[in-house]
């Protein structure tokens, strides 16, 4: 179970590609420690409170994490969600990174001949994410 400092968490499964991506909005403790040594962010703990330091100033990112058994987990983090065109743009951008990673994992070259695969996954994951984000927290 993930503990969220603030925000929300949900996972979307893409059965066709046997993949899943977990979305976080806000500051989830689970991924903060995994991200501490990346260029994206740092974690600072003071008096039991964890501060999420966004080094790049980005409003979101997509990445893959591997656990101790090398099992891959896809994560998309959004700084915030307010349903504005800017938030939807960040969401779509990060989903694209996830999809390209899945295509690479499955050996599907990214080129015009395979654009329907990318378009299908983009539509599916974006629609599912928007449905989840439309729910009241």
N, CA, C and O atoms as a GROMACS GRO file, in nm:
protein
  548
    1UNK      N    1   0.085  -0.118   0.000
    1UNK     CA    2   0.000   0.000   0.000
    1UNK      C    3   0.089   0.124   0.000
    1UNK      O    4   0.182   0.134   0.080
    2UNK      N    5   0.060   0.215  -0.088
    2UNK     CA    6   0.137   0.339  -0.095
    2UNK      C    7   0.081   0.441   0.003
    2UNK      O    8  -0.041   0.450   0.022
    3UNK      N    9   0.168   0.515   0.063
    3UNK     CA   10   0.126   0.622   0.152
    3UNK      C   11   0.146   0.752   0.077
    3UNK      O   12   0.258   0.784   0.037
    4UNK      N   13   0.040   0.827   0.058
    4UNK     CA   14   0.052   0.953  -0.013
    4UNK      C   15   0.060   1.068   0.087
    4UNK      O   16  -0.017   1.076   0.182
    5UNK      N   17   0.156   1.155   0.063
    5UNK     CA   18   0.166   1.275   0.145
    5UNK      C   19   0.047   1.364   0.112
    5UNK      O   20  -0.017   1.419   0.201
    6UNK      N   21   0.020   1.378  -0.013
    6UNK     CA   22  -0.101   1.445  -0.061
    6UNK      C   23  -0.127   1.394  -0.201
    6UNK      O   24  -0.035   1.344  -0.266
    7UNK      N   25  -0.246   1.407  -0.248
    7UNK     CA   26  -0.276   1.366  -0.383
    7UNK      C   27  -0.340   1.230  -0.393
    7UNK      O   28  -0.410   1.186  -0.302
    8UNK      N   29  -0.316   1.163  -0.504
    8UNK     CA   30  -0.382   1.036  -0.531
    8UNK      C   31  -0.294   0.942  -0.610
    8UNK      O   32  -0.187   0.979  -0.659
    9UNK      N   33  -0.341   0.817  -0.621
    9UNK     CA   34  -0.268   0.712  -0.690
    9UNK      C   35  -0.368   0.621  -0.758
    9UNK      O   36  -0.474   0.591  -0.701
   10UNK      N   37  -0.336   0.577  -0.880
   10UNK     CA   38  -0.417   0.477  -0.948
   10UNK      C   39  -0.330   0.408  -1.052
   10UNK      O   40  -0.228   0.462  -1.096
   11UNK      N   41  -0.371   0.287  -1.091
   11UNK     CA   42  -0.294   0.207  -1.187
   11UNK      C   43  -0.383   0.172  -1.305
   11UNK      O   44  -0.500   0.140  -1.288
   12UNK      N   45  -0.326   0.179  -1.424
   12UNK     CA   46  -0.396   0.140  -1.547
   12UNK      C   47  -0.320   0.021  -1.606
   12UNK      O   48  -0.198   0.025  -1.624
   13UNK      N   49  -0.394  -0.084  -1.635
   13UNK     CA   50  -0.338  -0.205  -1.695
   13UNK      C   51  -0.367  -0.205  -1.844
   13UNK      O   52  -0.478  -0.176  -1.887
   14UNK      N   53  -0.265  -0.238  -1.922
   14UNK     CA   54  -0.282  -0.252  -2.067
   14UNK      C   55  -0.261  -0.398  -2.100
   14UNK      O   56  -0.150  -0.442  -2.129
   15UNK      N   57  -0.368  -0.472  -2.096
   15UNK     CA   58  -0.364  -0.617  -2.111
   15UNK      C   59  -0.299  -0.666  -2.238
   15UNK      O   60  -0.229  -0.767  -2.238
   16UNK      N   61  -0.322  -0.595  -2.347
   16UNK     CA   62  -0.267  -0.638  -2.476
   16UNK      C   63  -0.115  -0.647  -2.468
   16UNK      O   64  -0.055  -0.736  -2.528
   17UNK      N   65  -0.053  -0.555  -2.396
   17UNK     CA   66   0.093  -0.552  -2.387
   17UNK      C   67   0.144  -0.602  -2.253
   17UNK      O   68   0.262  -0.589  -2.223
   18UNK      N   69   0.055  -0.658  -2.172
   18UNK     CA   70   0.094  -0.712  -2.042
   18UNK      C   71   0.179  -0.611  -1.966
   18UNK      O   72   0.289  -0.642  -1.920
   19UNK      N   73   0.125  -0.490  -1.953
   19UNK     CA   74   0.197  -0.382  -1.890
   19UNK      C   75   0.100  -0.303  -1.802
   19UNK      O   76  -0.022  -0.310  -1.819
   20UNK      N   77   0.156  -0.228  -1.710
   20UNK     CA   78   0.075  -0.141  -1.626
   20UNK      C   79   0.156  -0.018  -1.594
   20UNK      O   80   0.279  -0.020  -1.594
   21UNK      N   81   0.085   0.090  -1.566
   21UNK     CA   82   0.149   0.214  -1.525
   21UNK      C   83   0.073   0.269  -1.405
   21UNK      O   84  -0.050   0.274  -1.405
   22UNK      N   85   0.148   0.310  -1.304
   22UNK     CA   86   0.088   0.369  -1.185
   22UNK      C   87   0.108   0.519  -1.190
   22UNK      O   88   0.219   0.568  -1.209
   23UNK      N   89  -0.002   0.590  -1.173
   23UNK     CA   90  -0.002   0.736  -1.174
   23UNK      C   91  -0.003   0.786  -1.031
   23UNK      O   92  -0.074   0.734  -0.945
   24UNK      N   93   0.077   0.889  -1.006
   24UNK     CA   94   0.078   0.957  -0.878
   24UNK      C   95   0.056   1.105  -0.903
   24UNK      O   96   0.115   1.164  -0.995
   25UNK      N   97  -0.027   1.165  -0.822
   25UNK     CA   98  -0.045   1.310  -0.825
   25UNK      C   99  -0.012   1.359  -0.685
   25UNK      O  100  -0.071   1.312  -0.588
   26UNK      N  101   0.081   1.450  -0.674
   26UNK     CA  102   0.123   1.499  -0.544
   26UNK      C  103   0.258   1.443  -0.508
   26UNK      O  104   0.346   1.434  -0.593
   27UNK      N  105   0.276   1.404  -0.382
   27UNK     CA  106   0.406   1.359  -0.332
   27UNK      C  107   0.397   1.223  -0.265
   27UNK      O  108   0.383   1.217  -0.143
   28UNK      N  109   0.405   1.115  -0.340
   28UNK     CA  110   0.399   0.982  -0.280
   28UNK      C  111   0.532   0.942  -0.219
   28UNK      O  112   0.636   0.952  -0.283
   29UNK      N  113   0.529   0.896  -0.096
   29UNK     CA  114   0.652   0.855  -0.028
   29UNK      C  115   0.721   0.740  -0.100
   29UNK      O  116   0.844   0.734  -0.104
   30UNK      N  117   0.643   0.649  -0.157
   30UNK     CA  118   0.702   0.529  -0.219
   30UNK      C  119   0.801   0.563  -0.329
   30UNK      O  120   0.908   0.503  -0.336
   31UNK      N  121   0.766   0.658  -0.414
   31UNK     CA  122   0.858   0.685  -0.524
   31UNK      C  123   0.961   0.790  -0.489
   31UNK      O  124   1.062   0.802  -0.558
   32UNK      N  125   0.939   0.866  -0.384
   32UNK     CA  126   1.038   0.968  -0.350
   32UNK      C  127   1.175   0.909  -0.325
   32UNK      O  128   1.275   0.961  -0.376
   33UNK      N  129   1.182   0.803  -0.248
   33UNK     CA  130   1.312   0.744  -0.218
   33UNK      C  131   1.374   0.680  -0.341
   33UNK      O  132   1.496   0.679  -0.356
   34UNK      N  133   1.292   0.626  -0.430
   34UNK     CA  134   1.345   0.566  -0.553
   34UNK      C  135   1.402   0.673  -0.646
   34UNK      O  136   1.490   0.645  -0.727
   35UNK      N  137   1.352   0.793  -0.634
   35UNK     CA  138   1.393   0.900  -0.725
   35UNK      C  139   1.504   0.988  -0.670
   35UNK      O  140   1.552   1.078  -0.739
   36UNK      N  141   1.544   0.963  -0.548
   36UNK     CA  142   1.637   1.053  -0.482
   36UNK      C  143   1.768   1.071  -0.558
   36UNK      O  144   1.828   1.178  -0.550
   37UNK      N  145   1.813   0.972  -0.628
   37UNK     CA  146   1.940   0.982  -0.699
   37UNK      C  147   1.923   1.009  -0.848
   37UNK      O  148   2.010   0.974  -0.928
   38UNK      N  149   1.813   1.068  -0.886
   38UNK     CA  150   1.792   1.100  -1.027
   38UNK      C  151   1.812   1.248  -1.051
   38UNK      O  152   1.827   1.327  -0.957
   39UNK      N  153   1.812   1.285  -1.177
   39UNK     CA  154   1.823   1.426  -1.213
   39UNK      C  155   1.690   1.499  -1.194
   39UNK      O  156   1.686   1.622  -1.197
   40UNK      N  157   1.582   1.423  -1.174
   40UNK     CA  158   1.450   1.484  -1.166
   40UNK      C  159   1.421   1.550  -1.032
   40UNK      O  160   1.364   1.658  -1.027
   41UNK      N  161   1.460   1.484  -0.924
   41UNK     CA  162   1.418   1.535  -0.794
   41UNK      C  163   1.508   1.488  -0.682
   41UNK      O  164   1.597   1.404  -0.702
   42UNK      N  165   1.484   1.541  -0.566
   42UNK     CA  166   1.554   1.501  -0.445
   42UNK      C  167   1.454   1.497  -0.331
   42UNK      O  168   1.346   1.556  -0.340
   43UNK      N  169   1.490   1.429  -0.226
   43UNK     CA  170   1.404   1.417  -0.109
   43UNK      C  171   1.479   1.473   0.010
   43UNK      O  172   1.597   1.444   0.031
   44UNK      N  173   1.410   1.552   0.087
   44UNK     CA  174   1.469   1.609   0.207
   44UNK      C  175   1.374   1.582   0.322
   44UNK      O  176   1.256   1.617   0.316
   45UNK      N  177   1.425   1.521   0.427
   45UNK     CA  178   1.340   1.490   0.542
   45UNK      C  179   1.382   1.578   0.658
   45UNK      O  180   1.500   1.590   0.689
   46UNK      N  181   1.282   1.638   0.721
   46UNK     CA  182   1.309   1.720   0.839
   46UNK      C  183   1.195   1.702   0.938
   46UNK      O  184   1.078   1.720   0.904
   47UNK      N  185   1.227   1.666   1.058
   47UNK     CA  186   1.130   1.647   1.166
   47UNK      C  187   1.014   1.557   1.122
   47UNK      O  188   0.898   1.588   1.149
   48UNK      N  189   1.046   1.448   1.056
   48UNK     CA  190   0.943   1.353   1.015
   48UNK      C  191   0.862   1.395   0.894
   48UNK      O  192   0.772   1.322   0.852
   49UNK      N  193   0.891   1.512   0.838
   49UNK     CA  194   0.819   1.559   0.720
   49UNK      C  195   0.909   1.542   0.598
   49UNK      O  196   1.028   1.573   0.603
   50UNK      N  197   0.852   1.493   0.490
   50UNK     CA  198   0.930   1.472   0.368
   50UNK      C  199   0.898   1.582   0.268
   50UNK      O  200   0.782   1.605   0.234
   51UNK      N  201   1.001   1.651   0.221
   51UNK     CA  202   0.985   1.752   0.118
   51UNK      C  203   1.028   1.693  -0.015
   51UNK      O  204   1.134   1.631  -0.025
   52UNK      N  205   0.949   1.713  -0.115
   52UNK     CA  206   0.978   1.669  -0.251
   52UNK      C  207   1.038   1.788  -0.323
   52UNK      O  208   0.972   1.891  -0.338
   53UNK      N  209   1.162   1.776  -0.368
   53UNK     CA  210   1.230   1.886  -0.435
   53UNK      C  211   1.238   1.854  -0.583
   53UNK      O  212   1.310   1.763  -0.624
   54UNK      N  213   1.166   1.927  -0.661
   54UNK     CA  214   1.158   1.907  -0.805
   54UNK      C  215   1.273   1.984  -0.869
   54UNK      O  216   1.263   2.106  -0.889
   55UNK      N  217   1.382   1.916  -0.902
   55UNK     CA  218   1.503   1.982  -0.953
   55UNK      C  219   1.483   2.047  -1.089
   55UNK      O  220   1.543   2.151  -1.118
   56UNK      N  221   1.401   1.987  -1.173
   56UNK     CA  222   1.388   2.037  -1.310
   56UNK      C  223   1.276   2.138  -1.326
   56UNK      O  224   1.264   2.202  -1.431
   57UNK      N  225   1.193   2.152  -1.224
   57UNK     CA  226   1.079   2.243  -1.236
   57UNK      C  227   0.968   2.186  -1.322
   57UNK      O  228   0.873   2.256  -1.356
   58UNK      N  229   0.979   2.060  -1.357
   58UNK     CA  230   0.878   1.999  -1.444
   58UNK      C  231   0.748   1.977  -1.368
   58UNK      O  232   0.745   1.971  -1.245
   59UNK      N  233   0.642   1.966  -1.444
   59UNK     CA  234   0.510   1.940  -1.387
   59UNK      C  235   0.475   1.792  -1.389
   59UNK      O  236   0.364   1.754  -1.349
   60UNK      N  237   0.568   1.709  -1.434
   60UNK     CA  238   0.544   1.566  -1.437
   60UNK      C  239   0.662   1.494  -1.498
   60UNK      O  240   0.748   1.555  -1.561
   61UNK      N  241   0.665   1.363  -1.479
   61UNK     CA  242   0.764   1.281  -1.548
   61UNK      C  243   0.717   1.137  -1.552
   61UNK      O  244   0.629   1.096  -1.476
   62UNK      N  245   0.777   1.062  -1.642
   62UNK     CA  246   0.748   0.921  -1.661
   62UNK      C  247   0.880   0.847  -1.648
   62UNK      O  248   0.982   0.891  -1.703
   63UNK      N  249   0.879   0.737  -1.576
   63UNK     CA  250   1.001   0.660  -1.564
   63UNK      C  251   0.969   0.515  -1.532
   63UNK      O  252   0.857   0.482  -1.494
   64UNK      N  253   1.068   0.432  -1.549
   64UNK     CA  254   1.053   0.292  -1.509
   64UNK      C  255   1.143   0.269  -1.389
   64UNK      O  256   1.255   0.319  -1.382
   65UNK      N  257   1.092   0.192  -1.296
   65UNK     CA  258   1.169   0.153  -1.179
   65UNK      C  259   1.179   0.002  -1.179
   65UNK      O  260   1.089  -0.067  -1.228
   66UNK      N  261   1.287  -0.050  -1.126
   66UNK     CA  262   1.302  -0.194  -1.113
   66UNK      C  263   1.322  -0.227  -0.966
   66UNK      O  264   1.399  -0.162  -0.896
   67UNK      N  265   1.251  -0.330  -0.921
   67UNK     CA  266   1.267  -0.371  -0.782
   67UNK      C  267   1.388  -0.464  -0.770
   67UNK      O  268   1.460  -0.485  -0.867
   68UNK      N  269   1.408  -0.519  -0.651
   68UNK     CA  270   1.525  -0.604  -0.628
   68UNK      C  271   1.526  -0.730  -0.714
   68UNK      O  272   1.631  -0.792  -0.732
   69UNK      N  273   1.410  -0.770  -0.766
   69UNK     CA  274   1.403  -0.886  -0.855
   69UNK      C  275   1.403  -0.845  -1.002
   69UNK      O  276   1.372  -0.926  -1.089
   70UNK      N  277   1.437  -0.721  -1.029
   70UNK     CA  278   1.440  -0.664  -1.165
   70UNK      C  279   1.303  -0.662  -1.232
   70UNK      O  280   1.294  -0.662  -1.355
   71UNK      N  281   1.198  -0.661  -1.153
   71UNK     CA  282   1.063  -0.647  -1.210
   71UNK      C  283   1.038  -0.500  -1.236
   71UNK      O  284   1.051  -0.416  -1.146
   72UNK      N  285   1.001  -0.470  -1.359
   72UNK     CA  286   0.984  -0.332  -1.401
   72UNK      C  287   0.847  -0.279  -1.360
   72UNK      O  288   0.745  -0.346  -1.373
   73UNK      N  289   0.848  -0.157  -1.312
   73UNK     CA  290   0.726  -0.085  -1.279
   73UNK      C  291   0.732   0.048  -1.352
   73UNK      O  292   0.832   0.119  -1.346
   74UNK      N  293   0.625   0.082  -1.419
   74UNK     CA  294   0.617   0.212  -1.486
   74UNK      C  295   0.545   0.308  -1.394
   74UNK      O  296   0.443   0.275  -1.333
   75UNK      N  297   0.598   0.428  -1.384
   75UNK     CA  298   0.542   0.530  -1.297
   75UNK      C  299   0.528   0.660  -1.375
   75UNK      O  300   0.619   0.701  -1.447
   76UNK      N  301   0.413   0.724  -1.360
   76UNK     CA  302   0.394   0.859  -1.412
   76UNK      C  303   0.359   0.946  -1.292
   76UNK      O  304   0.265   0.916  -1.218
   77UNK      N  305   0.433   1.052  -1.274
   77UNK     CA  306   0.408   1.146  -1.165
   77UNK      C  307   0.360   1.278  -1.223
   77UNK      O  308   0.418   1.330  -1.318
   78UNK      N  309   0.254   1.332  -1.166
   78UNK     CA  310   0.203   1.464  -1.203
   78UNK      C  311   0.212   1.552  -1.079
   78UNK      O  312   0.166   1.514  -0.972
   79UNK      N  313   0.268   1.669  -1.095
   79UNK     CA  314   0.281   1.761  -0.983
   79UNK      C  315   0.144   1.796  -0.927
   79UNK      O  316   0.125   1.801  -0.806
   80UNK      N  317   0.050   1.820  -1.016
   80UNK     CA  318  -0.086   1.851  -0.974
   80UNK      C  319  -0.181   1.814  -1.087
   80UNK      O  320  -0.140   1.790  -1.200
   81UNK      N  321  -0.308   1.810  -1.053
   81UNK     CA  322  -0.412   1.786  -1.152
   81UNK      C  323  -0.527   1.880  -1.125
   81UNK      O  324  -0.588   1.876  -1.018
   82UNK      N  325  -0.556   1.965  -1.223
   82UNK     CA  326  -0.671   2.054  -1.209
   82UNK      C  327  -0.763   2.051  -1.330
   82UNK      O  328  -0.857   2.130  -1.339
   83UNK      N  329  -0.735   1.960  -1.423
   83UNK     CA  330  -0.823   1.942  -1.539
   83UNK      C  331  -0.810   2.048  -1.647
   83UNK      O  332  -0.887   2.048  -1.743
   84UNK      N  333  -0.715   2.139  -1.633
   84UNK     CA  334  -0.697   2.244  -1.732
   84UNK      C  335  -0.627   2.188  -1.856
   84UNK      O  336  -0.569   2.079  -1.850
   85UNK      N  337  -0.632   2.261  -1.967
   85UNK     CA  338  -0.559   2.215  -2.086
   85UNK      C  339  -0.410   2.193  -2.056
   85UNK      O  340  -0.349   2.102  -2.113
   86UNK      N  341  -0.350   2.274  -1.970
   86UNK     CA  342  -0.208   2.255  -1.936
   86UNK      C  343  -0.187   2.121  -1.866
   86UNK      O  344  -0.092   2.050  -1.897
   87UNK      N  345  -0.275   2.086  -1.771
   87UNK     CA  346  -0.264   1.957  -1.701
   87UNK      C  347  -0.284   1.841  -1.797
   87UNK      O  348  -0.213   1.740  -1.788
   88UNK      N  349  -0.379   1.853  -1.887
   88UNK     CA  350  -0.405   1.747  -1.986
   88UNK      C  351  -0.283   1.732  -2.077
   88UNK      O  352  -0.247   1.620  -2.114
   89UNK      N  353  -0.221   1.844  -2.113
   89UNK     CA  354  -0.101   1.839  -2.196
   89UNK      C  355   0.013   1.765  -2.128
   89UNK      O  356   0.080   1.683  -2.191
   90UNK      N  357   0.035   1.793  -1.999
   90UNK     CA  358   0.141   1.724  -1.923
   90UNK      C  359   0.108   1.575  -1.915
   90UNK      O  360   0.197   1.491  -1.935
   91UNK      N  361  -0.017   1.542  -1.886
   91UNK     CA  362  -0.060   1.402  -1.879
   91UNK      C  363  -0.033   1.330  -2.011
   91UNK      O  364   0.026   1.221  -2.011
   92UNK      N  365  -0.075   1.388  -2.121
   92UNK     CA  366  -0.055   1.327  -2.252
   92UNK      C  367   0.094   1.310  -2.283
   92UNK      O  368   0.135   1.206  -2.335
   93UNK      N  369   0.173   1.410  -2.252
   93UNK     CA  370   0.318   1.406  -2.275
   93UNK      C  371   0.381   1.288  -2.200
   93UNK      O  372   0.459   1.212  -2.258
   94UNK      N  373   0.348   1.273  -2.073
   94UNK     CA  374   0.407   1.167  -1.992
   94UNK      C  375   0.358   1.029  -2.035
   94UNK      O  376   0.434   0.932  -2.030
   95UNK      N  377   0.233   1.020  -2.076
   95UNK     CA  378   0.181   0.892  -2.127
   95UNK      C  379   0.256   0.851  -2.253
   95UNK      O  380   0.283   0.733  -2.274
   96UNK      N  381   0.291   0.948  -2.337
   96UNK     CA  382   0.367   0.917  -2.458
   96UNK      C  383   0.501   0.852  -2.423
   96UNK      O  384   0.542   0.756  -2.487
   97UNK      N  385   0.569   0.904  -2.322
   97UNK     CA  386   0.696   0.843  -2.278
   97UNK      C  387   0.673   0.697  -2.235
   97UNK      O  388   0.750   0.608  -2.271
   98UNK      N  389   0.568   0.675  -2.158
   98UNK     CA  390   0.536   0.539  -2.113
   98UNK      C  391   0.512   0.446  -2.232
   98UNK      O  392   0.566   0.335  -2.236
   99UNK      N  393   0.432   0.490  -2.327
   99UNK     CA  394   0.398   0.407  -2.443
   99UNK      C  395   0.523   0.372  -2.525
   99UNK      O  396   0.540   0.258  -2.567
  100UNK      N  397   0.609   0.470  -2.548
  100UNK     CA  398   0.730   0.443  -2.624
  100UNK      C  399   0.820   0.344  -2.551
  100UNK      O  400   0.887   0.262  -2.615
  101UNK      N  401   0.823   0.351  -2.419
  101UNK     CA  402   0.900   0.255  -2.341
  101UNK      C  403   0.842   0.114  -2.356
  101UNK      O  404   0.917   0.018  -2.374
  102UNK      N  405   0.710   0.102  -2.349
  102UNK     CA  406   0.646  -0.029  -2.366
  102UNK      C  407   0.673  -0.083  -2.505
  102UNK      O  408   0.706  -0.201  -2.521
  103UNK      N  409   0.660   0.001  -2.606
  103UNK     CA  410   0.686  -0.044  -2.743
  103UNK      C  411   0.830  -0.094  -2.756
  103UNK      O  412   0.854  -0.197  -2.818
  104UNK      N  413   0.923  -0.022  -2.696
  104UNK     CA  414   1.063  -0.064  -2.701
  104UNK      C  415   1.081  -0.198  -2.631
  104UNK      O  416   1.149  -0.287  -2.683
  105UNK      N  417   1.019  -0.214  -2.512
  105UNK     CA  418   1.028  -0.341  -2.439
  105UNK      C  419   0.975  -0.458  -2.520
  105UNK      O  420   1.028  -0.569  -2.511
  106UNK      N  421   0.871  -0.434  -2.600
  106UNK     CA  422   0.807  -0.541  -2.678
  106UNK      C  423   0.870  -0.558  -2.816
  106UNK      O  424   0.825  -0.641  -2.895
  107UNK      N  425   0.974  -0.480  -2.845
  107UNK     CA  426   1.042  -0.492  -2.974
  107UNK      C  427   0.965  -0.434  -3.090
  107UNK      O  428   0.984  -0.476  -3.205
  108UNK      N  429   0.878  -0.340  -3.063
  108UNK     CA  430   0.799  -0.275  -3.169
  108UNK      C  431   0.869  -0.145  -3.206
  108UNK      O  432   0.870  -0.051  -3.127
  109UNK      N  433   0.927  -0.138  -3.324
  109UNK     CA  434   0.998  -0.016  -3.364
  109UNK      C  435   0.902   0.103  -3.374
  109UNK      O  436   0.787   0.089  -3.417
  110UNK      N  437   0.950   0.218  -3.332
  110UNK     CA  438   0.871   0.340  -3.342
  110UNK      C  439   0.893   0.399  -3.480
  110UNK      O  440   0.996   0.461  -3.507
  111UNK      N  441   0.795   0.379  -3.566
  111UNK     CA  442   0.800   0.435  -3.701
  111UNK      C  443   0.658   0.439  -3.757
  111UNK      O  444   0.565   0.387  -3.695
  112UNK      N  445   0.641   0.501  -3.870
  112UNK     CA  446   0.509   0.526  -3.928
  112UNK      C  447   0.429   0.397  -3.941
  112UNK      O  448   0.309   0.397  -3.914
  113UNK      N  449   0.491   0.289  -3.982
  113UNK     CA  450   0.420   0.163  -4.001
  113UNK      C  451   0.356   0.112  -3.872
  113UNK      O  452   0.259   0.036  -3.876
  114UNK      N  453   0.408   0.152  -3.758
  114UNK     CA  454   0.356   0.108  -3.629
  114UNK      C  455   0.283   0.219  -3.553
  114UNK      O  456   0.258   0.206  -3.433
  115UNK      N  457   0.249   0.325  -3.622
  115UNK     CA  458   0.188   0.439  -3.553
  115UNK      C  459   0.051   0.406  -3.495
  115UNK      O  460   0.009   0.468  -3.397
  116UNK      N  461  -0.019   0.309  -3.552
  116UNK     CA  462  -0.150   0.272  -3.497
  116UNK      C  463  -0.136   0.211  -3.357
  116UNK      O  464  -0.224   0.228  -3.273
  117UNK      N  465  -0.028   0.140  -3.334
  117UNK     CA  466  -0.004   0.082  -3.201
  117UNK      C  467   0.010   0.196  -3.100
  117UNK      O  468  -0.053   0.195  -2.994
  118UNK      N  469   0.092   0.295  -3.134
  118UNK     CA  470   0.111   0.409  -3.044
  118UNK      C  471  -0.019   0.486  -3.028
  118UNK      O  472  -0.054   0.524  -2.916
  119UNK      N  473  -0.091   0.509  -3.136
  119UNK     CA  474  -0.216   0.585  -3.129
  119UNK      C  475  -0.322   0.513  -3.046
  119UNK      O  476  -0.392   0.576  -2.967
  120UNK      N  477  -0.333   0.382  -3.062
  120UNK     CA  478  -0.428   0.303  -2.984
  120UNK      C  479  -0.396   0.312  -2.835
  120UNK      O  480  -0.484   0.339  -2.753
  121UNK      N  481  -0.268   0.290  -2.801
  121UNK     CA  482  -0.230   0.294  -2.660
  121UNK      C  483  -0.247   0.434  -2.602
  121UNK      O  484  -0.289   0.449  -2.487
  122UNK      N  485  -0.213   0.536  -2.679
  122UNK     CA  486  -0.228   0.674  -2.633
  122UNK      C  487  -0.375   0.703  -2.599
  122UNK      O  488  -0.406   0.757  -2.494
  123UNK      N  489  -0.462   0.666  -2.690
  123UNK     CA  490  -0.605   0.690  -2.668
  123UNK      C  491  -0.656   0.612  -2.547
  123UNK      O  492  -0.729   0.666  -2.465
  124UNK      N  493  -0.617   0.486  -2.536
  124UNK     CA  494  -0.665   0.400  -2.429
  124UNK      C  495  -0.616   0.450  -2.292
  124UNK      O  496  -0.697   0.468  -2.200
  125UNK      N  497  -0.486   0.471  -2.278
  125UNK     CA  498  -0.431   0.510  -2.148
  125UNK      C  499  -0.476   0.651  -2.111
  125UNK      O  500  -0.509   0.676  -1.995
  126UNK      N  501  -0.479   0.742  -2.206
  126UNK     CA  502  -0.525   0.878  -2.178
  126UNK      C  503  -0.671   0.878  -2.133
  126UNK      O  504  -0.706   0.945  -2.036
  127UNK      N  505  -0.755   0.804  -2.203
  127UNK     CA  506  -0.898   0.798  -2.165
  127UNK      C  507  -0.915   0.740  -2.026
  127UNK      O  508  -0.990   0.794  -1.946
  128UNK      N  509  -0.846   0.630  -1.997
  128UNK     CA  510  -0.855   0.568  -1.864
  128UNK      C  511  -0.804   0.662  -1.754
  128UNK      O  512  -0.864   0.673  -1.648
  129UNK      N  513  -0.694   0.730  -1.782
  129UNK     CA  514  -0.638   0.824  -1.684
  129UNK      C  515  -0.737   0.939  -1.660
  129UNK      O  516  -0.759   0.977  -1.545
  130UNK      N  517  -0.795   0.993  -1.766
  130UNK     CA  518  -0.891   1.103  -1.750
  130UNK      C  519  -1.014   1.057  -1.672
  130UNK      O  520  -1.069   1.133  -1.592
  131UNK      N  521  -1.057   0.932  -1.695
  131UNK     CA  522  -1.171   0.880  -1.618
  131UNK      C  523  -1.136   0.873  -1.469
  131UNK      O  524  -1.218   0.910  -1.385
  132UNK      N  525  -1.017   0.827  -1.437
  132UNK     CA  526  -0.975   0.818  -1.297
  132UNK      C  527  -0.960   0.957  -1.235
  132UNK      O  528  -1.003   0.981  -1.122
  133UNK      N  529  -0.900   1.046  -1.309
  133UNK     CA  530  -0.878   1.180  -1.257
  133UNK      C  531  -1.006   1.261  -1.241
  133UNK      O  532  -1.010   1.356  -1.164
  134UNK      N  533  -1.110   1.222  -1.314
  134UNK     CA  534  -1.240   1.290  -1.302
  134UNK      C  535  -1.314   1.251  -1.173
  134UNK      O  536  -1.404   1.321  -1.128
  135UNK      N  537  -1.273   1.139  -1.114
  135UNK     CA  538  -1.337   1.096  -0.990
  135UNK      C  539  -1.297   1.187  -0.875
  135UNK      O  540  -1.186   1.240  -0.873
  136UNK      N  541  -1.385   1.204  -0.783
  136UNK     CA  542  -1.354   1.285  -0.665
  136UNK      C  543  -1.253   1.210  -0.579
  136UNK      O  544  -1.268   1.090  -0.556
  137UNK      N  545  -1.149   1.280  -0.532
  137UNK     CA  546  -1.047   1.212  -0.449
  137UNK      C  547  -1.104   1.163  -0.316
  137UNK      O  548  -1.030   1.105  -0.236
   0.00000   0.00000   0.00000
